[in-house]
Amino acid sequence: MAKWTIRGLVFSALFAAITGALSYLKITLPFSPVPITFSTFGIMLAGSILGARYGFLSMLLVVILEVAGIPLLEGIPGVARIYGPTGGFLLAYPVAALLIGLFVERIKPNRWLFGKLSIVNFLFGSLFLYPSGVAWLAHIYHFSLAKALAAGFWPFLPGDILKSLLCAAITVAVWRVYPVERVSG
């Protein structure tokens, strides 16, 4: 069993804070109760750079702090966050970071690295969040599936693609500095 390191724990807290700060960069959509935020970019970075264990821990910390009432993310903190329009997305954060980390830890650096990282981040940092997020949105607002997808899925895809590409570029740059053990070592 791998040991937890102080370095990994500190980076987990740092990435939780980064995700919180990124959530304040938002675009409110007039037709949706869910704003476009950069918090998904924080999830992608945490999983890609920290790996599965520490990425999961950082996003679990985000969820715990939010539920505890500490306003880490933009909006209303506390248990109300879980019952609000973004609750389904928020609860998937730790698992998304875990899945990104699991796949990224198995990627061997080569000339296709950027493309592989982009795909993994898009699949698990974005698309993975939507089933629980859209389902919860449909449930609390009594939306049809089509309306829930229109309010909580389709408008977000172009930005998610761009965030995935940017995260891949940052991850490649970080891996150049930490080529073998990366941050989670």
Sequence and secondary structure as in RCSB ss.txt:
>XXXX:A:sequence
MAKWTIRGLVFSALFAAITGALSYLKITLPFSPVPITFSTFGIMLAGSILGARYGFLSMLLVVILEVAGIPLLEG
IPGVARIYGPTGGFLLAYPVAALLIGLFVERIKPNRWLFGKLSIVNFLFGSLFLYPSGVAWLAHIYHFSLAKALA
AGFWPFLPGDILKSLLCAAITVAVWRVYPVERVSG
>XXXX:A:secstr
     HHHHHHHHHHHHHHHHHTTSEE  TT SS EESHHHHHHHIIIIIHHHHHHHHHHHHHHHHHTT   SSS
  SHHHHHSTTHHHHHHHHHHHHHHHHHHTT   STTHHHHHHHHHHIIIIITHHHHHHHHHHHHHT  HHHHHH
HHTGGGHHHHHHHHHHHHHHHHHHHHHS SSTTT 
